Each structure stands twice: as C-alpha cells, then as structure tokens.
Amino acid sequence: MQSFREEFQIGLQKYGNLKGIMKKSGVKAIIDSAISQFLNLISKRLYKSNSPKFGLSEIFFRSRDIDRWSRYTHVTNEISKIKEGKLSVLDVGSGGREIPDFASTWNYFLVDIQKDALKNLKRGHKVVGDACKLPFRDKAFDVVISIDTAEHIPRSIRHNYFEELKRVHKRQIIITCPIQSNDDLFKGKTYDLIFQHFYEKEKGLKEQNTAQHIASGHPTIDEIQKELPNSAIHGYKNCDVWLRYMLFSLKPFIGLFTGALYYLFWKRKDDKPPYWGAIIVSS
C-alpha cells in the first residue's frame, strides 16, 4: 500500500507542477491536496461499501469520487440480478479501480494493459493484458464487465475490443461509457467538451482522461448496436448533474462538500435525461 507521502505526491500531480500550483492556486491547492489524500488514506482502511446506495458514508469517503462510485454501483447491481452460484467476473480495463465490498463474493479477475494500475488493488486475480487481445480462452468467464474503457480505445481498433469481450464471455457482457446519440438522449461527447473547457479554464491544462475520450471518439448508439446487437442500453448520469459534481469537486476546500450537495440536492435528478453515460447489457 502506498504511503501518505506517495499518495500526496500523486494527488498533487493533478494540479500540475509546483510552479504551476503556486501561480494558479498557491497554498490553497497544496493544503487541499493534503486533506484529500489524507481522507483517501483513511478511506482505504475504514470505508466499507456495504450498500449500493449513496449514503452518509459515501458523503464523507466518496465526496469527490461520485463519478467512479456510480459506475461500479450500477454495474454490480446488474450482475447481482444473476442469482445462480458463484460467478466468475472479468473486469477489462480495470485501471486502479475494483469492485465494491458488497460484491466481493464473485470470483473476480482484473485485466489492464498497465501493470502499475493493478499493483495496489486488494481483491481479485490481476492480469496484465491488452483489451483488444485478451490472454484468456473462449467463454472463460460468466460475466465480462468493462467500465468506462471503450471511449479510451481509438475507434479504428475498437471493433477488436468488442470482439474480445464477446469471445471470452459465457453469459453476459456489461459495459459503461459516455455515449452520444443523434436524438440528444445521450450527450456524453457534448458534455465532455464542456467539462474540458471549464477544466482548462480552472487548471490551465487539459484533463487527461477527457482528452483521451475526445481523441479516441465517443461511442455512439449506432456503433454499440452494430457491435452488440440486441443489447439493452440504459442511460445513467444526468448530464447537468454530472457536470455539476465534476466541476464542483475541483474547487479547493469547498470541493470536499461535493458529496453532501449531491446527496441533498442533485441525486434525485440523476436518473433523468439527457444522459452523459450508458449501461450496456448484452447476452
């Protein structure tokens, strides 16, 4: 497990180099980063996600992590609908994330192309591998999940990624990603561009993950329906709510209260269109 000093340094990187920090935000940004990393350290030791609902524990421990918390909660809810036995679950492109505590009964495998992304995860069998060429036999897993990964894979090779998910799954594929549609029901690309504009204005640099979404090309409804015929596509993360908590969480000090604002005022609107993201379920 990383020390507080290491976590502090990693957290500090999101603000840019030290000269940039002092010029843009001064001491505020440094203190804010220290508080955030301290809370993350406490979270790793004390926080147990025993419920799929955003509650009081999440207000404190996941206040600036609503986006990630939401992804995994929706996916684990989908998997929990399968009632038969102990499931084998593969998480493709898992990065530094892992399933919540309330879903820890699965036989859980994580695969990511970056070795460093897997080293600090506590649960599951960790495998270094390419999402477009998975190192597993056909139909090796009951359920294959891939959480906010499709938008990071360039459209020119994304077909290979979908083919690999289909090849190694036995029962179900569950994907989440920001998505764009012509009818404005899904506006992931539109709101990523808006978020990137405000992020650059606030921080003086591009947010790297969002920049990768834009460069790779956001998945579209037509693309998903072509790659995963007869899949069920459900919208989640209301665009305006998503933008509010993403931007508010960036603010020094007051950003620590993002979870409270979400819980009290924004959460009830989060299941209404237009949607930033989609949950795609395919058999």
C-alpha positions as a Markdown table, in Angstrom:
| # | Residue | x | y | z |
|---|---|---|---|---|
| 1 | Met | 0.0 | 0.0 | 0.0 |
| 2 | Gln | 1.2 | 3.5 | -0.8 |
| 3 | Ser | 2.5 | 5.7 | 2.0 |
| 4 | Phe | 0.8 | 9.0 | 2.7 |
| 5 | Arg | 3.8 | 10.8 | 1.1 |
| 6 | Glu | 3.4 | 8.9 | -2.1 |
| 7 | Glu | -0.3 | 9.4 | -2.3 |
| 8 | Phe | 0.2 | 13.1 | -1.6 |
| 9 | Gln | 2.6 | 13.4 | -4.4 |
| 10 | Ile | 0.3 | 11.6 | -6.8 |
| 11 | Gly | -2.6 | 13.8 | -5.8 |
| 12 | Leu | -0.5 | 16.9 | -6.2 |
| 13 | Gln | 0.2 | 16.0 | -9.8 |
| 14 | Lys | -3.4 | 16.7 | -10.9 |
| 15 | Tyr | -2.7 | 20.4 | -10.3 |
| 16 | Gly | 0.4 | 20.4 | -12.5 |
| 17 | Asn | 4.0 | 21.1 | -11.4 |
| 18 | Leu | 4.8 | 23.0 | -8.2 |
| 19 | Lys | 5.5 | 26.3 | -10.0 |
| 20 | Gly | 2.1 | 26.0 | -11.7 |
| 21 | Ile | 0.4 | 25.2 | -8.4 |
| 22 | Met | 1.8 | 28.3 | -6.7 |
| 23 | Lys | 1.0 | 30.5 | -9.7 |
| 24 | Lys | -2.6 | 29.3 | -10.1 |
| 25 | Ser | -3.8 | 28.5 | -6.6 |
| 26 | Gly | -1.0 | 28.9 | -4.2 |
| 27 | Val | -1.1 | 27.3 | -0.8 |
| 28 | Lys | -4.8 | 26.5 | -1.1 |
| 29 | Ala | -4.2 | 23.8 | -3.7 |
| 30 | Ile | -1.4 | 22.2 | -1.7 |
| 31 | Ile | -3.4 | 22.1 | 1.6 |
| 32 | Asp | -6.5 | 20.8 | -0.3 |
| 33 | Ser | -4.5 | 18.1 | -1.9 |
| 34 | Ala | -3.1 | 17.1 | 1.5 |
| 35 | Ile | -6.5 | 16.9 | 3.0 |
| 36 | Ser | -7.9 | 14.9 | 0.1 |
| 37 | Gln | -5.0 | 12.4 | 0.2 |
| 38 | Phe | -5.4 | 12.0 | 4.0 |
| 39 | Leu | -9.1 | 11.2 | 3.5 |
| 40 | Asn | -8.2 | 8.7 | 0.8 |
| 41 | Leu | -5.8 | 7.0 | 3.1 |
| 42 | Ile | -8.5 | 6.8 | 5.8 |
| 43 | Ser | -11.0 | 5.5 | 3.3 |
| 44 | Lys | -8.8 | 2.6 | 2.3 |
| 45 | Arg | -8.6 | 1.5 | 5.9 |
| 46 | Leu | -12.1 | 2.2 | 7.2 |
| 47 | Tyr | -14.6 | 2.6 | 4.3 |
| 48 | Lys | -16.7 | -0.4 | 3.5 |
| 49 | Ser | -19.2 | -0.1 | 0.7 |
| 50 | Asn | -21.8 | -2.4 | 2.1 |
| 51 | Ser | -24.8 | -0.8 | 0.2 |
| 52 | Pro | -25.4 | 0.1 | -3.4 |
| 53 | Lys | -26.9 | 3.4 | -2.3 |
| 54 | Phe | -25.1 | 6.7 | -1.9 |
| 55 | Gly | -25.5 | 7.4 | 1.8 |
| 56 | Leu | -23.7 | 9.1 | 4.7 |
| 57 | Ser | -20.5 | 7.0 | 4.4 |
| 58 | Glu | -20.3 | 8.0 | 0.8 |
| 59 | Ile | -20.8 | 11.7 | 1.6 |
| 60 | Phe | -17.6 | 11.5 | 3.7 |
| 61 | Phe | -15.4 | 8.9 | 1.9 |
| 62 | Arg | -16.6 | 9.3 | -1.7 |
| 63 | Ser | -17.4 | 13.0 | -1.8 |
| 64 | Arg | -15.1 | 13.7 | -4.8 |
| 65 | Asp | -15.5 | 10.3 | -6.3 |
| 66 | Ile | -19.2 | 10.2 | -7.2 |
| 67 | Asp | -18.4 | 9.5 | -10.9 |
| 68 | Arg | -16.4 | 6.4 | -10.2 |
| 69 | Trp | -18.7 | 5.2 | -7.4 |
| 70 | Ser | -21.7 | 5.5 | -9.7 |
| 71 | Arg | -20.1 | 3.4 | -12.5 |
| 72 | Tyr | -19.3 | 0.4 | -10.3 |
| 73 | Thr | -22.5 | 0.6 | -8.3 |
| 74 | His | -24.7 | 0.4 | -11.4 |
| 75 | Val | -22.6 | -2.5 | -12.9 |
| 76 | Thr | -22.6 | -4.5 | -9.7 |
| 77 | Asn | -26.4 | -4.0 | -9.5 |
| 78 | Glu | -26.7 | -5.5 | -12.9 |
| 79 | Ile | -24.6 | -8.5 | -12.1 |
| 80 | Ser | -26.5 | -9.1 | -8.9 |
| 81 | Lys | -29.6 | -9.9 | -10.9 |
| 82 | Ile | -27.9 | -13.2 | -11.9 |
| 83 | Lys | -28.8 | -15.4 | -8.9 |
| 84 | Glu | -27.1 | -18.6 | -9.8 |
| 85 | Gly | -24.0 | -19.8 | -7.9 |
| 86 | Lys | -20.6 | -18.1 | -7.6 |
| 87 | Leu | -19.9 | -16.1 | -10.8 |
| 88 | Ser | -16.6 | -15.7 | -12.5 |
| 89 | Val | -16.3 | -12.0 | -13.4 |
| 90 | Leu | -13.7 | -10.4 | -15.7 |
| 91 | Asp | -13.1 | -6.6 | -15.4 |
| 92 | Val | -11.5 | -5.4 | -18.7 |
| 93 | Gly | -9.5 | -2.2 | -18.5 |
| 94 | Ser | -9.9 | -2.1 | -14.7 |
| 95 | Gly | -7.2 | 0.5 | -14.1 |
| 96 | Gly | -6.8 | 1.4 | -10.5 |
| 97 | Arg | -10.4 | 0.5 | -9.6 |
| 98 | Glu | -12.0 | -2.5 | -8.0 |
| 99 | Ile | -15.5 | -3.8 | -7.1 |
| 100 | Pro | -17.3 | -2.5 | -4.0 |
| 101 | Asp | -17.2 | -4.6 | -0.8 |
| 102 | Phe | -20.8 | -5.7 | -1.2 |
| 103 | Ala | -19.9 | -7.6 | -4.5 |
| 104 | Ser | -16.8 | -9.4 | -3.1 |
| 105 | Thr | -18.3 | -12.9 | -3.3 |
| 106 | Trp | -17.6 | -13.2 | -7.0 |
| 107 | Asn | -14.5 | -15.0 | -8.4 |
| 108 | Tyr | -13.1 | -11.7 | -9.7 |
| 109 | Phe | -10.4 | -11.1 | -12.3 |
| 110 | Leu | -8.9 | -7.8 | -13.4 |
| 111 | Val | -7.0 | -7.1 | -16.6 |
| 112 | Asp | -5.3 | -3.9 | -17.6 |
| 113 | Ile | -2.5 | -3.1 | -20.0 |
| 114 | Gln | -0.7 | -1.1 | -17.4 |
| 115 | Lys | 1.0 | -3.1 | -14.7 |
| 116 | Asp | 1.2 | -0.2 | -12.3 |
| 117 | Ala | -2.6 | 0.3 | -12.4 |
| 118 | Leu | -3.1 | -3.1 | -10.8 |
| 119 | Lys | -0.4 | -3.2 | -8.1 |
| 120 | Asn | -2.3 | -1.6 | -5.2 |
| 121 | Leu | -5.7 | -3.4 | -5.7 |
| 122 | Lys | -6.6 | -5.6 | -2.8 |
| 123 | Arg | -9.1 | -8.0 | -4.4 |
| 124 | Gly | -9.2 | -10.3 | -7.3 |
| 125 | His | -6.8 | -12.1 | -9.7 |
| 126 | Lys | -4.7 | -9.4 | -11.5 |
| 127 | Val | -3.5 | -10.0 | -15.1 |
| 128 | Val | -1.6 | -7.6 | -17.4 |
| 129 | Gly | -3.1 | -7.7 | -20.8 |
| 130 | Asp | -4.4 | -5.9 | -23.9 |
| 131 | Ala | -8.2 | -5.4 | -24.0 |
| 132 | Cys | -8.0 | -5.9 | -27.8 |
| 133 | Lys | -6.2 | -9.2 | -27.4 |
| 134 | Leu | -7.2 | -10.8 | -24.1 |
| 135 | Pro | -5.0 | -13.6 | -22.8 |
| 136 | Phe | -7.9 | -15.9 | -21.9 |
| 137 | Arg | -9.6 | -18.9 | -23.6 |
| 138 | Asp | -13.0 | -18.6 | -25.3 |
| 139 | Lys | -16.0 | -18.4 | -22.9 |
| 140 | Ala | -13.7 | -18.3 | -19.9 |
| 141 | Phe | -15.9 | -16.0 | -17.7 |
| 142 | Asp | -19.6 | -16.0 | -16.8 |
| 143 | Val | -19.7 | -12.2 | -16.9 |
| 144 | Val | -17.4 | -9.7 | -18.6 |
| 145 | Ile | -17.5 | -6.1 | -17.5 |
| 146 | Ser | -15.7 | -3.1 | -18.9 |
| 147 | Ile | -16.3 | 0.1 | -17.1 |
| 148 | Asp | -15.6 | 3.4 | -18.9 |
| 149 | Thr | -13.0 | 1.8 | -21.1 |
| 150 | Ala | -14.5 | 1.8 | -24.6 |
| 151 | Glu | -14.1 | 5.6 | -25.0 |
| 152 | His | -10.3 | 5.3 | -24.4 |
| 153 | Ile | -9.8 | 2.8 | -27.3 |
| 154 | Pro | -9.4 | 4.5 | -30.7 |
| 155 | Arg | -12.3 | 3.9 | -32.9 |
| 156 | Ser | -10.0 | 2.4 | -35.6 |
| 157 | Ile | -9.3 | -0.6 | -33.3 |
| 158 | Arg | -12.4 | -0.6 | -31.1 |
| 159 | His | -14.0 | -3.4 | -33.1 |
| 160 | Asn | -11.3 | -5.7 | -31.8 |
| 161 | Tyr | -12.1 | -4.8 | -28.3 |
| 162 | Phe | -15.8 | -5.7 | -28.7 |
| 163 | Glu | -14.9 | -8.9 | -30.4 |
| 164 | Glu | -12.7 | -9.9 | -27.5 |
| 165 | Leu | -15.4 | -9.2 | -24.9 |
| 166 | Lys | -17.8 | -11.4 | -26.9 |
| 167 | Arg | -15.2 | -14.1 | -27.3 |
| 168 | Val | -14.4 | -14.6 | -23.6 |
| 169 | His | -17.8 | -14.1 | -22.1 |
| 170 | Lys | -20.2 | -17.0 | -21.4 |
| 171 | Arg | -23.4 | -15.4 | -20.1 |
| 172 | Gln | -23.3 | -11.6 | -20.1 |
| 173 | Ile | -21.4 | -8.5 | -21.1 |
| 174 | Ile | -21.9 | -5.3 | -19.2 |
| 175 | Ile | -20.2 | -2.0 | -20.4 |
| 176 | Thr | -20.5 | 1.6 | -19.2 |
| 177 | Cys | -19.2 | 4.5 | -21.3 |
| 178 | Pro | -20.1 | 8.1 | -22.2 |
| 179 | Ile | -22.1 | 7.9 | -25.3 |
| 180 | Gln | -23.5 | 10.3 | -28.0 |
| 181 | Ser | -26.8 | 9.9 | -29.9 |
| 182 | Asn | -28.4 | 12.0 | -32.6 |
| 183 | Asp | -31.7 | 12.4 | -30.7 |
| 184 | Asp | -29.9 | 14.1 | -27.8 |
| 185 | Leu | -31.0 | 11.4 | -25.3 |
| 186 | Phe | -27.2 | 10.8 | -24.8 |
| 187 | Lys | -24.8 | 13.8 | -24.8 |
| 188 | Gly | -21.6 | 12.4 | -23.5 |
| 189 | Lys | -19.4 | 14.0 | -26.1 |
| 190 | Thr | -21.1 | 17.3 | -25.8 |
| 191 | Tyr | -20.7 | 17.5 | -22.0 |
| 192 | Asp | -17.1 | 16.1 | -22.1 |
| 193 | Leu | -16.3 | 19.1 | -24.3 |
| 194 | Ile | -18.0 | 21.5 | -21.9 |
| 195 | Phe | -16.2 | 19.9 | -18.9 |
| 196 | Gln | -12.8 | 20.1 | -20.7 |
| 197 | His | -13.4 | 23.8 | -21.4 |
| 198 | Phe | -14.1 | 24.6 | -17.8 |
| 199 | Tyr | -11.3 | 22.3 | -16.5 |
| 200 | Glu | -8.7 | 24.1 | -18.7 |
| 201 | Lys | -10.0 | 27.5 | -17.5 |
| 202 | Glu | -9.7 | 26.4 | -13.9 |
| 203 | Lys | -6.5 | 24.4 | -14.0 |
| 204 | Gly | -4.7 | 25.7 | -17.1 |
| 205 | Leu | -4.2 | 22.3 | -18.6 |
| 206 | Lys | -6.3 | 19.5 | -20.2 |
| 207 | Glu | -7.9 | 16.8 | -18.1 |
| 208 | Gln | -6.1 | 13.7 | -19.5 |
| 209 | Asn | -8.9 | 11.2 | -19.4 |
| 210 | Thr | -11.4 | 13.5 | -21.1 |
| 211 | Ala | -8.8 | 14.5 | -23.7 |
| 212 | Gln | -8.4 | 10.8 | -24.5 |
| 213 | His | -12.2 | 10.4 | -24.8 |
| 214 | Ile | -12.2 | 13.2 | -27.4 |
| 215 | Ala | -9.2 | 12.0 | -29.3 |
| 216 | Ser | -10.4 | 8.4 | -29.5 |
| 217 | Gly | -14.0 | 9.3 | -30.5 |
| 218 | His | -17.0 | 8.8 | -28.2 |
| 219 | Pro | -19.0 | 5.6 | -28.7 |
| 220 | Thr | -22.4 | 6.2 | -30.4 |
| 221 | Ile | -25.7 | 4.4 | -30.2 |
| 222 | Asp | -25.2 | 3.1 | -33.8 |
| 223 | Glu | -21.8 | 1.8 | -33.0 |
| 224 | Ile | -23.0 | -0.1 | -29.9 |
| 225 | Gln | -26.0 | -1.6 | -31.7 |
| 226 | Lys | -23.7 | -2.8 | -34.5 |
| 227 | Glu | -21.1 | -4.3 | -32.3 |
| 228 | Leu | -23.5 | -5.7 | -29.7 |
| 229 | Pro | -26.8 | -6.5 | -31.5 |
| 230 | Asn | -29.9 | -6.8 | -29.3 |
| 231 | Ser | -28.2 | -5.3 | -26.3 |
| 232 | Ala | -30.1 | -3.3 | -23.8 |
| 233 | Ile | -28.9 | 0.3 | -23.4 |
| 234 | His | -29.9 | 2.2 | -20.3 |
| 235 | Gly | -29.0 | 5.8 | -19.7 |
| 236 | Tyr | -27.4 | 7.0 | -16.4 |
| 237 | Lys | -25.8 | 10.1 | -15.0 |
| 238 | Asn | -27.9 | 13.1 | -15.9 |
| 239 | Cys | -25.6 | 15.5 | -17.9 |
| 240 | Asp | -26.2 | 18.6 | -15.8 |
| 241 | Val | -25.8 | 16.7 | -12.5 |
| 242 | Trp | -22.7 | 15.0 | -13.8 |
| 243 | Leu | -21.2 | 18.4 | -14.8 |
| 244 | Arg | -22.0 | 20.0 | -11.5 |
| 245 | Tyr | -20.3 | 17.4 | -9.3 |
| 246 | Met | -17.3 | 17.0 | -11.6 |
| 247 | Leu | -16.7 | 20.8 | -11.7 |
| 248 | Phe | -17.5 | 21.4 | -8.0 |
| 249 | Ser | -15.2 | 18.7 | -6.9 |
| 250 | Leu | -12.3 | 20.5 | -8.4 |
| 251 | Lys | -12.6 | 23.5 | -6.1 |
| 252 | Pro | -10.2 | 23.7 | -3.2 |
| 253 | Phe | -11.8 | 23.1 | 0.2 |
| 254 | Ile | -15.4 | 23.5 | -0.8 |
| 255 | Gly | -15.0 | 20.6 | -3.2 |
| 256 | Leu | -14.8 | 18.4 | -0.1 |
| 257 | Phe | -18.6 | 19.0 | 0.2 |
| 258 | Thr | -19.5 | 17.7 | -3.2 |
| 259 | Gly | -20.9 | 14.5 | -1.8 |
| 260 | Ala | -23.2 | 16.4 | 0.6 |
| 261 | Leu | -24.6 | 18.6 | -2.2 |
| 262 | Tyr | -25.1 | 15.5 | -4.4 |
| 263 | Tyr | -26.9 | 13.7 | -1.6 |
| 264 | Leu | -29.1 | 16.7 | -0.6 |
| 265 | Phe | -29.9 | 18.4 | -3.9 |
| 266 | Trp | -28.6 | 16.6 | -7.1 |
| 267 | Lys | -29.1 | 12.9 | -6.6 |
| 268 | Arg | -32.9 | 12.9 | -7.2 |
| 269 | Lys | -32.3 | 14.3 | -10.7 |
| 270 | Asp | -29.5 | 11.9 | -11.7 |
| 271 | Asp | -31.8 | 9.4 | -13.3 |
| 272 | Lys | -33.3 | 11.8 | -15.8 |
| 273 | Pro | -32.2 | 12.5 | -19.4 |
| 274 | Pro | -30.2 | 13.7 | -21.2 |
| 275 | Tyr | -27.6 | 11.2 | -20.1 |
| 276 | Trp | -23.8 | 11.5 | -20.0 |
| 277 | Gly | -23.3 | 7.8 | -20.0 |
| 278 | Ala | -24.9 | 4.4 | -20.8 |
| 279 | Ile | -25.0 | 1.0 | -19.2 |
| 280 | Ile | -25.0 | -1.6 | -22.0 |
| 281 | Val | -26.0 | -5.2 | -21.2 |
| 282 | Ser | -25.6 | -7.9 | -23.8 |
| 283 | Ser | -26.1 | -11.7 | -23.6 |
